[in-house]
């Protein structure tokens, strides 16, 4: 991802209920959940955990009430919160769309997977000492895979219960 812009994944059930994940211009990761203004939490990593112009494996994990960010297998952020929100609205990948206006990702993504289970056996902790094993092969779907996009010249969901995926706007496929 080219820093100087932001990368987003955004879930919405209508304003003001939303959740977003962001790679900021500083190279930090952020997660924000708003439950209609009554309750929310935010998790942020330190700046520089995402390096400009390098492929990196980024994982967001929830185990119980513990949330963690992982970059290349190393835990870089943690928050503990009992707040949980189930969304029925659209999932927007690569953009943030809200009352503040739409903002788009300037960077590259490969292998987007949303999983119901803790496939990494992650144990996010406040001391940021947890580690996960980064996959070396493209992921395969199992019964807990909710969305699997290989992003290799198509945007087809490869999960066992495929969702309709719609491309909005334009983007460029890269073979490198």
Rosetta blueprint (number, residue, H / E / L):
1 X L
2 X L
3 X L
4 X L
5 X L
6 X E
7 X E
8 X E
9 X E
10 X E
11 X E
12 X E
13 X L
14 X L
15 X L
16 X L
17 X E
18 X E
19 X E
20 X E
21 X E
22 X E
23 X E
24 X L
25 X L
26 X L
27 X L
28 X L
29 X E
30 X E
31 X E
32 X E
33 X E
34 X E
35 X E
36 X L
37 X L
38 X L
39 X L
40 X E
41 X E
42 X E
43 X E
44 X E
45 X L
46 X L
47 X L
48 X L
49 X L
50 X L
51 X L
52 X L
53 X L
54 X L
55 X L
56 X L
57 X L
58 X E
59 X E
60 X E
61 X E
62 X E
63 X E
64 X L
65 X L
66 X E
67 X E
68 X E
69 X E
70 X E
71 X E
72 X L
73 X L
74 X E
75 X E
76 X E
77 X E
78 X E
79 X E
80 X E
81 X L
82 X L
83 X L
84 X L
85 X L
86 X L
87 X L
88 X L
89 X L
90 X L
91 X E
92 X E
93 X E
94 X L
95 X E
96 X E
97 X L
98 X L
99 X L
100 X L
101 X L
102 X L
103 X E
104 X E
105 X E
106 X L
107 X L
108 X L
109 X L
110 X L
111 X L
112 X E
113 X E
114 X E
115 X E
116 X L
117 X L
118 X L
119 X L
120 X L
121 X L
122 X L
123 X L
124 X L
125 X L
126 X L
127 X L
128 X L
129 X L
130 X L
131 X E
132 X L
133 X L
134 X L
135 X L
136 X L
137 X L
138 X L
139 X L
140 X L
141 X L
142 X L
143 X L
144 X L
145 X E
146 X E
147 X E
148 X E
149 X E
150 X L
151 X L
152 X L
153 X L
154 X L
155 X L
156 X L
157 X E
158 X L
159 X L
160 X L
161 X L
162 X L
163 X L
164 X L
165 X L
166 X L
167 X L
168 X L
169 X L
170 X L
171 X L
172 X L
173 X L
174 X L
175 X L
176 X L
